[in-house]
Amino acid sequence: MNSWGLMMVVLLFLVFILGFAQEESNAEDVYIGAIFSFNTTNGRVSKIAMDAAVEDVNSDQTILRGRKLYLSKYDANYSGFRSIIGGLQFMETNTVAIIGPQTSGMAHILSHLANELHVPMMSFTALDPGLSSLQYPYFIQTAPNDLFQVTAIADMLSYFGYREVIAVYTDDEQSWGSMIALGDKLTERRCRITYKVVLSPGALATRDEIRNELVKVSNMESRVIIVHAFAQVGLEVFNWAHKLGMMEKGYVWIATAWLSTVLDSTVVSGEAAKSIQGVLTFRPHTTDSKKKQAFLSRWNRISNGSIGLNSYGLYAYDTVWMIANAVNAFLDHGGNISFSNTSNLNGLGGGTLNLAALSTFDGGSQVLQNILQTNMTGVTGRLVFDSDKAIVRPAFDILNVVAKGCKQIGYWSNYSGLSVVPPEILYTKKSNLSSSSQHLDSRVVWPGQTTVKPRGWVFPDNGRQLRIGVPDRVSFKAFVSEDENTKKIHGYCIDVFLAAIKLLPYSVPYKFVLYGDRHKNPKYAELVNLITSNVFDAVVGDIAIVTNRTKIVDFTLPYIDSGLVVVAPLRKMYSSPWAFLRPFTPLMWAITSAFFLIVGVVIWILEHRINDEFRGPPKKQLITILWFGFSTMFFAHRENTTSALARMVLIIWLFVVLIITSSYTASLTSILTVQQLAPTIRGIDSLISSNDRIGFQVGSFAENYLTDELNIAKSRLVALGSPEEYADALNRGIVAALVEERPYVDLFLSNNCKFQAVGREFTKSGWGFAFPRDSPLAMDMSTAILTLSENGKLEKIRQKWLHTRTCSQSSDDNSDELQLNSFWGLFLICGIACFVALLIYFFSIVQEFKRRFAQQSQPVSTQSNSPSVRLKRFLSFIDEKEDEFKVKYKRKRLEMLSRGSAEDQQRPKRILHTNEESGIYQEGHNGNATYFS
């Protein structure tokens, strides 16, 4: 029989014992019950607060229709058994609601009874997240449950950058659900609980047990410790931590809300106060309002100064009011407080148990709905439940224990996360949970009275060194290898690691462990996997950072760039009949040819009207254009240029031609006289499309990349183990090309100039050091590697181990070709010169055309002034030679003058007087004047 079955048997037995203790109650009154251990801090505060609430309800004549509210209190006295008895007593006395129990363990049990008898049960201290499930419909948590508190803890840990924590808690149902929820929330933020200290529950936790467990914790790596327990056990934990020196610098202690409750309600002094200095704790946030201030001002009077008020006392006060308002709404809607026997229970005991003492609250379901529909403003603030029966907008104050009190460093709410602004202000703004919006007061006093944020972890103080796996390479030993004489491990990767680890602000005990069979290079995927199985604490070497590996380990920043490239053998290129075309790229040939033609056309336009050598039949003129343009290539043009514009264009173009021909001659000479080598493979694309065999290094990730990512058949792949095997396989044609990482390729090609890296680097990655997931050492080592890069030491280490010489031949088989990029400036200058010359020429010719024809005074017909006629006249004007046009123009002018003289002789002569001084002639007198100058 499981534990739940045993507890139900106990319930039935208690019903039999208490069955005859039923008392008649006054139907005019409303009874509620409370189950607490009233000797505890929360019990004492809650008792006072609930009594004050009952008094205030009864003094308000507008509620409960004049009925009196009675609160019956049952002291469980730290006993689960007594809590069950108290619950059964209330179930027999027509109780409409129960406040409590104080602990989650009892809440799990009594909730089943509440479900059966329809009596709402409300608690502000039993805050196990599991109690909010649909399994307990009649159980309501009236304060933010622990799911929200552990979320706040996880957010704060993430904010401070802590990834590993140790949890200290008691082995009871008050802690189980909270620790499970904490683990889930930490996992969501890539954090984790590395060790759990499970203490005996309550008074069973002895000092020796606590001390022994804390001694174990002091030898562990994590220095971030969370304490979730009752006040008695929690204070004892801090007492022993202080004695063991665990409250000094380097530690981070976080306590759940139990500590703020103790500090708010009691006076902590002496050794107890010293033992909690620098601790971070949480307190349920309550809105600062007039109601709250009024209740605080009367607290000393109603408590007689015996205990201070804490947040749970405020929730106790509001819980009573929630019940009163729910019952009042029930009565206002015609409800009647009545109870009836449960026939289902009568048959369970076979007639031997008096279960008739238990009665079902007939209006329980309606009162429950009224409670869940609560929308009131109490001393804690606005109280509303969501669909999961949880208080909406839960929030916590984050406190730092300093001196004799607490300093608030911020707030947490599920609406806006961490902030230094009260949640009520943020509720008026749009919700923002981004990491950039999370803030806490930076002036935190940590254990040891320091304001410097602790690192949160150290190397375990158990004498064990970090086991660092190192690949035992048989090739490319410059990267990592073991000295055969001294047996020391050295190489480029090792020197980078040693230089980085010296920059850490703490010492790191470590030892190198070689991995491999010394016959071939180890498989690096297997080496990295050994970190996850705790064989190695880290892996140092030429470890490529690839996707599959980042899923299981954390890498530092890369200390050298890497990527896969193709290496192919070079073949000698012999001259061909078309070798003369190789100096220029096709685009360069096209642009150059176009400019020869353009310059010929421009010169023809500029010289056509004034130079007989650029005139003649259309066929002759076309030949002239082509001949002149292309003959400038050899400076063999025989036509003279007479215009200034044409000479300007020609000078600029001849300069361009000089540069181009000189470059062409030099490049062609190199091509024809220097031995040309070119790779047989052009790059990864041509390698994929072929059926040639491909070589790769044993143990490299290149094998998986070629098969998985590029879909190359495994039958085409050949594993090679050393640079000698690379060269032999390429020379003998066993493989057409190699696919290898760039650092290996650079080292290989420095001693093998018959081969060449071709094409692009088709992957981008780097080499880094591998550590377990979420290891803080990975982040610190990354910072150290970045420092080495900035101060130049990383480059010095590379020069020491990887100094390579460069082969004479170029890695680009098109390097002899002259690109347009080298000459576009010259072409641009020539093009601008041509454009400017044409622009000036056309402007001047248009002006001359207007001036010539504007002086004609003879009348013209409308048809002769049409645009088409004027265009033909303009084109004719341009086409005619300038001297011929002047002769024709003079001849035409003389003809017009002769016609004018003949007309004058036929006209009657009219003598007009003239004023010779002014030069004005009378009509009929030409005065030796002309129409054209």
Order of alpha helices (4+ residues) and beta strands (2+ residues): alpha-beta-alpha-beta-alpha-beta-alpha-beta-beta-alpha-beta-alpha-beta-alpha-beta-alpha-beta-alpha-alpha-beta-alpha-alpha-beta-alpha-beta-alpha-beta-beta-beta-beta-beta-alpha-beta-beta-beta-alpha-beta-alpha-beta-alpha-beta-beta-beta-alpha-alpha-alpha-beta-alpha-beta-beta-alpha-beta-alpha-beta-beta-beta-alpha-alpha-alpha-alpha-alpha
